[in-house]
């Protein structure tokens, strides 16, 4: 098995189980504010769609019928906050996410993965040339670039793929990704190391994770003249978005409604073609354990975002480990992949 190797694989759990008591899923009253439709949408992580219309997937006599399943193809879009309080959270993500992907791989024959880290801030500058790693560095050249010649997509491009994270506690080196792409693909011989490289985005202060997702999937970086994310998003693959931010996302441009619209547009209006996984503060969760130990009377826009999509999961960023949260979603994502109907 190719894929990650950071320790024993996680044990899968039924979708909607109590493995992570800080997680919540499905629609609530805030989803209506997000403009979502509850008819035919799941009301919980383990729901099969409620009482809404069901697609008839039977194959008519003499016809091939629609192609079913994503054939193991999953595109993971990850956007990580680089705020100054995210050091431990980035470490936890890097420790738990590889095993999550490996556990999905074990259940999907022909697993074919893309993993892209989308920049959540527009800063690209070294704090100290002594931090610069790799043959392209020249400490004598001085700040802010320390002799490195950044590529167009490296510098100041929110939503563009990250392959050279720079700043305090960042990787501070070029992530040498297999295949010459700006995202990880199947066949990467150093999966865990390379994910750690692109996800260790540092503590520069930027944290526009929802905006990064919107721009990463939009024409600016997918189809534009520079095509920083060219080839990442595939019509015949399931899209799984992972956002991680330890505070409310009040910096991102747009609203939860516009973020939902961007996801639907990227997947041609098919709510069953994408899943949204968010790790954030639980300070606004009246039903959670409040692991972050801070109470707020407001609602995190990221929570409204999750509650407005059909396949949404949210967990506390203050949990001791993120593995239970990711484990809860495995069965659901595998089922989505198996039932996926690619665009024709």
C-alpha positions in Angstrom: 0.0 0.0 0.0 1.4 3.4 -1.0 0.3 6.3 1.1 1.2 7.6 4.5 3.2 5.9 7.1 3.2 7.7 10.4 2.1 4.9 12.7 -0.7 2.4 13.1 -3.8 3.2 11.1 -6.9 4.6 12.8 -9.8 2.4 13.6 -12.8 3.3 11.6 -16.0 4.1 13.4 -19.6 4.3 12.2 -20.6 7.7 10.8 -22.3 9.8 13.5 -20.8 7.7 16.3 -19.8 9.2 19.6 -16.1 8.7 19.0 -15.5 12.4 19.2 -18.0 14.0 21.5 -17.0 17.5 20.4 -18.0 16.9 16.8 -21.4 17.9 15.4 -22.9 17.4 12.0 -25.9 18.2 9.8 -28.3 21.1 9.5 -29.8 23.3 12.2 -31.5 26.6 12.2 -28.4 28.4 11.0 -28.4 26.3 7.8 -31.6 28.0 6.7 -29.8 31.3 7.1 -27.1 29.9 4.8 -29.6 29.4 2.1 -29.4 25.6 2.1 -32.3 23.3 1.1 -33.3 20.7 3.7 -35.3 18.6 1.3 -33.2 15.6 0.4 -30.3 16.8 2.5 -28.9 14.8 5.4 -29.8 16.0 8.9 -26.8 14.2 10.4 -23.6 12.6 9.4 -25.2 9.2 9.2 -28.3 10.3 7.3 -28.9 8.9 3.8 -30.8 11.9 2.7 -34.0 12.0 4.7 -37.3 12.0 2.9 -36.1 13.9 -0.2 -36.1 12.5 -3.7 -33.8 9.5 -4.4 -32.0 8.9 -7.7 -33.0 5.7 -9.5 -29.6 4.1 -10.2 -31.1 1.0 -11.8 -29.7 0.2 -15.3 -32.4 0.1 -17.9 -32.6 -2.8 -20.4 -30.1 -2.3 -23.2 -28.5 0.8 -21.5 -25.3 1.2 -19.7 -26.8 3.6 -17.1 -24.9 6.4 -15.4 -21.3 5.6 -14.2 -21.3 5.2 -10.4 -18.6 5.8 -8.0 -15.5 8.0 -7.9 -13.3 5.1 -8.8 -11.2 5.9 -5.7 -10.5 9.5 -6.8 -10.6 12.1 -4.0 -9.3 15.7 -4.1 -8.4 17.0 -0.7 -8.2 20.7 -0.3 -6.7 21.8 3.0 -6.5 25.4 4.2 -4.7 26.0 7.5 -4.7 29.2 9.6 -1.3 30.7 10.0 -2.2 32.9 13.0 0.2 33.2 15.9 -1.8 30.8 18.1 -1.8 27.9 15.7 1.6 26.2 16.5 0.1 23.2 18.4 -2.9 22.9 16.1 -0.7 22.6 13.0 1.3 19.9 14.7 -1.9 18.0 15.6 -3.2 18.2 12.0 0.1 17.0 10.6 0.1 14.1 13.1 -3.5 13.0 12.4 -4.4 13.8 8.8 -2.0 11.2 7.1 -3.6 8.3 9.0 -7.1 9.6 8.1 -6.2 9.5 4.4 -4.5 6.1 4.7 -7.6 4.7 6.4 -9.7 5.8 3.4 -7.2 4.3 1.0 -7.6 1.0 2.7 -11.3 1.0 1.8 -11.2 2.3 -1.7 -9.7 0.1 -4.5 -7.7 2.2 -7.0 -7.3 5.0 -4.5 -6.2 8.1 -6.5 -5.5 11.2 -4.3 -4.8 14.8 -4.8 -3.9 16.9 -1.7 -3.5 20.7 -2.0 -2.7 23.1 0.7 -4.3 26.5 -0.1 -2.6 29.7 1.2 -4.7 31.4 3.9 -2.6 34.6 3.8 -0.8 36.9 1.4 2.6 37.1 3.2 5.8 35.5 1.8 8.9 36.7 3.7 11.5 35.2 6.0 11.8 36.5 9.6 15.3 35.2 9.8 17.6 34.0 7.0 18.9 31.3 9.4 15.5 29.7 9.2 15.8 29.2 5.4 16.3 25.6 4.5 17.5 24.1 1.2 20.0 24.7 -1.5 18.2 27.8 -2.8 18.9 29.7 0.4 21.6 32.3 0.7 21.6 33.9 4.2 24.1 36.4 3.0 21.6 37.7 0.5 19.6 39.2 3.3 15.9 39.6 4.2 13.1 39.2 3.1 13.9 36.5 0.5 17.4 35.2 1.7 18.5 34.5 -1.9 15.4 32.4 -2.7 13.6 33.3 -6.0 10.0 32.7 -5.2 7.7 31.4 -8.0 4.7 33.5 -9.0 2.3 31.2 -7.1 4.4 31.3 -3.9 4.1 34.9 -3.0 1.1 36.8 -1.8 -1.6 34.6 -3.5 -4.4 33.6 -1.2 -5.9 30.3 -2.3 -2.8 29.4 -4.4 -1.2 26.0 -3.7 1.5 26.1 -1.0 4.8 24.4 -1.9 7.2 26.7 0.0 5.8 27.8 3.3 7.7 30.7 4.8 7.7 32.5 8.1 8.0 31.8 11.8 7.7 28.0 12.5 7.0 27.3 8.9 8.7 24.6 6.8 10.8 27.3 5.2 11.8 25.1 2.3 10.6 24.0 -1.1 8.5 20.9 -0.7 9.8 18.6 -3.4 6.5 17.0 -4.5 6.4 13.9 -6.7 5.3 14.5 -10.3 6.2 18.1 -10.5 2.8 19.3 -9.4 1.9 21.9 -6.8 -0.1 19.3 -4.9 0.5 15.8 -3.6 -0.6 12.9 -5.8 -0.7 9.1 -5.4 2.7 7.6 -5.9 4.3 10.2 -3.7 7.1 8.2 -2.0 7.3 10.5 1.0 3.6 11.2 1.7 3.7 12.0 5.4 6.8 14.1 5.1 5.4 16.1 2.1 2.1 16.7 3.8 3.9 17.9 6.8 5.9 20.2 4.6 2.9 21.9 2.8 0.7 22.0 5.9 3.3 23.6 8.3 2.4 27.1 7.1 3.8 28.9 10.1 2.6 31.7 12.3 2.6 34.7 10.1 -0.8 35.9 11.3 -2.9 35.2 8.2 -6.0 33.1 8.6 -8.5 33.6 5.8 -9.3 29.9 5.4 -12.7 30.1 3.9 -11.6 32.7 1.4 -8.6 30.5 0.5 -11.0 27.7 -0.3 -13.1 29.9 -2.6 -10.2 31.2 -4.5 -8.4 27.9 -4.7 -11.4 26.4 -6.5 -12.2 29.5 -8.6 -11.0 30.4 -12.1 -8.3 32.7 -10.8 -6.0 29.7 -9.9 -7.7 26.8 -11.7 -8.2 28.4 -15.2 -6.4 31.7 -15.0 -3.2 32.6 -16.9 -0.9 31.4 -14.1 -2.9 28.3 -13.1 -1.3 27.8 -9.7 -3.8 25.0 -9.0 -4.0 23.6 -12.5 -5.0 19.9 -12.6 -6.0 19.6 -8.9 -9.7 19.7 -9.2 -11.2 16.8 -11.2 -14.8 16.5 -12.3 -14.7 12.7 -11.8 -13.4 12.9 -8.2 -15.0 13.5 -4.9 -13.9 16.8 -3.3 -13.1 16.9 0.5 -12.4 20.3 1.9 -10.6 20.6 5.3 -10.5 24.0 7.1 -8.7 24.5 10.4 -8.7 27.8 12.3 -8.7 28.3 16.1 -10.9 31.5 16.0 -14.0 32.6 14.2 -13.4 33.2 10.5 -14.3 36.9 10.3 -11.5 37.8 8.0 -12.4 35.9 4.9 -14.2 37.8 2.1 -17.7 36.8 1.5 -20.3 35.1 3.6 -21.2 31.5 4.5 -23.8 31.7 1.7 -21.2 32.7 -0.9 -18.8 30.1 0.3 -21.4 27.4 -0.1 -22.2 28.8 -3.6 -18.5 28.5 -4.5 -18.4 24.8 -3.5 -21.5 24.0 -5.4 -20.2 25.8 -8.5 -16.9 24.0 -8.3 -18.8 20.6 -8.3 -21.5 21.6 -10.9 -24.3 22.0 -8.3 -24.0 18.5 -7.0 -24.3 18.6 -3.2 -23.2 14.9 -3.0 -19.9 15.6 -4.8 -18.2 17.4 -1.9 -17.8 17.1 1.9 -16.7 19.8 4.3 -14.6 19.1 7.4 -13.9 22.0 9.8 -11.9 22.1 13.0 -12.4 25.3 14.8 -13.3 26.8 18.2 -16.3 25.4 20.0 -17.0 28.5 22.0 -20.2 29.1 20.1 -21.5 25.6 20.3 -24.3 25.5 22.9 -24.4 21.7 22.8 -20.7 21.0 22.9 -18.3 20.4 25.7 -16.6 23.8 25.2 -13.1 22.4 25.2 -11.8 25.8 24.3 -13.2 27.1 27.6 -14.4 30.4 26.1 -18.0 31.4 25.7 -19.3 33.6 23.0 -22.8 34.8 22.2 -22.0 35.0 18.5 -21.9 32.2 15.9 -18.8 31.3 14.1 -19.3 31.8 10.3 -17.5 28.5 9.8 -20.2 26.7 11.8 -22.9 28.4 9.7 -20.9 27.2 6.7 -20.8 23.6 7.8 -24.5 23.6 8.8 -25.4 24.9 5.3 -24.0 22.0 3.3 -25.3 18.4 3.0 -22.1 16.6 4.0 -20.6 18.8 6.8 -18.6 17.9 9.9 -17.3 20.2 12.6 -15.1 19.4 15.6 -13.3 21.3 18.4 -9.9 22.5 17.5 -9.1 22.3 21.3 -9.5 18.5 21.4 -6.4 16.6 22.6 -6.3 14.7 19.3 -7.9 15.3 15.9 -7.9 11.6 15.1 -11.4 10.8 16.5 -12.9 13.6 14.5 -11.3 12.4 11.3 -12.2 8.8 12.1 -15.9 9.7 12.4 -15.9 10.9 8.7 -14.2 7.9 7.1 -17.2 5.7 6.5 -19.3 8.6 5.3 -16.6 9.7 2.8 -16.2 6.2 1.5 -19.9 5.9 1.0 -20.0 9.2 -0.9 -17.3 8.0 -3.2 -19.0 4.8 -3.9 -22.3 6.5 -4.7 -20.8 9.4 -6.7 -22.1 10.1 -10.2 -19.5 12.0 -12.2 -20.5 14.8 -14.5 -20.9 13.8 -18.1 
